[in-house]
């Protein structure tokens, strides 16, 4: 299955713009006193809404292996949905529904780690910069847990 219908770069830019706007609205709502969020939750929402869509297109993908490139396209496509559900988990009260919502974000970050592992295990053209990117991608679920 291919994502040829959507341009991943354009989709990512729209996701980034919507995520930045959503984060700004949440910050303004917190400053107004409408939402009771701590500083840590705001930083985590910044990571979900802005930093993740900024970082995904930076991953160098090999041209000869289609599987990592296809997985990266799927990750760019799924990112706004995972961000929405993960953001709802941060905004909702603690409990079973918030746990299930947070697990969606964890599964998304685990897919990012799979992409990193695939990049790290490739034999052809491995350079230090690509290996560092791969290790960073593997670390993403640990940082988001």
N, C-alpha and C positions, 0 to 999 in steps of 0.2 A: 504494500500500500504506500502511496507516495503523496506528499503534500504539494503537488504541483499547482493546485488551485490557488493556494495562498503564497504570496511572496514572504518568506520568513523574515527578511530584514524589515520590510514594511510592517508586518505584524508585530515585530519586536518593538519598533518605534512607537506604534499606537499603544502597545501594552505599557511601555515606559511612560508615555505621556499621561495615560489614564492612572497609572500607579502613582506618579508624582502628584497629580491633581488630587487623588484620593488621600494620599498621605498629608498633603497640605491642608485639606479640609479637616482631617482628623486632628491635626495639630491646632488649627484654629478653634475647633470645637472644644479641645482640651483647655486651651487658653481662656475660652469663654466660660468654662465650667460646665459645659453640657455633657462631657464625657470624662469619667474618672479613670485616667490611665497614668501609669507611672512612667518615669523616664526610660526604663528598660523596655517596656512595651512599645514606646514610640521608636526606639532604636531598632527593635526587632521588626516593626512594621516598615521602617525605612529599608531594612535589608530585604524584606519580602517584596515591597512595592517598587523600589528604585534600584538597589544595588544588584539584585539578581538579574533583572532584564538588561542592565548595563554590562554585566560580566559575561553572559552567555554568548554573545556574538564574538567575544575576544578569543574564544577557544580555537586554536589552529587545527583544522581537520585535514587529514591526508586526502589527496585526490584519488588514489588508487583503491582505497577501501571504502565501499559504499555504506557499510553498516554503521560506522560511527557518524558519518555525515547525515544519514537518515535519522538516526537517534537524536542527533543535535537539532534537526528540523522539528522532530516531534517534541523535544523539550521546549523549544521556542514557542511551539503552538500551545502546549499544555501549561506553560508558565503562568499566564494570567488567571486561568481557572484554579490552579493550585494556590496562587497568591490570594485569590478571593476567599477560598475556603480556609486557608491558613490565617488570613486576617480576621475572618469571622471568629475563628477559634480564640484569637487574642482579645477580641472585643466581647465575647460571651463570658458568662459566668462559668466557673470551674465545675466540671462534672463530666458525665459520660458523653453527651453530645460534643462538648469542646474537645474531649480526648479523641473522638473519632475524626473531627475536623483537623486536629493537629496531626493525626496519623496520615492524612492525605498529603500534607506538606512534607512529612518525613518520607513517604514513599516517593514523592517527586524528587527530593534531594538524593534518595538512594539511586534513582535513575541517573542523576548527574554523576554519582560515584561510579556507576556501571560504565558510563561513557569514559570517565577518567581511567578506569581499569583497562578498558579496551584500547585506549590510546597508549597506555603504559606497556601493554603486552605486545604491541606491534613491533615487528622486527625491522621493517625497512625504514630507513631515513630517520632514525631516532636521534634527536639532538637534545642538548641539555634544556633548552627553553621549553620544548614540547614535553619533556619528562617532568619538568617542574609544574607546568600547567596540569598535567595528568594527576600528579600527586595532590595539587590544590583541589581538583575536582573530587578526588577520593575523600578529601577531608571535609567537604561540604556537609554531609549528613552528621558528622561528629559536631561541627559547629552549630548546626541547627537543632540538635537534640536538646 
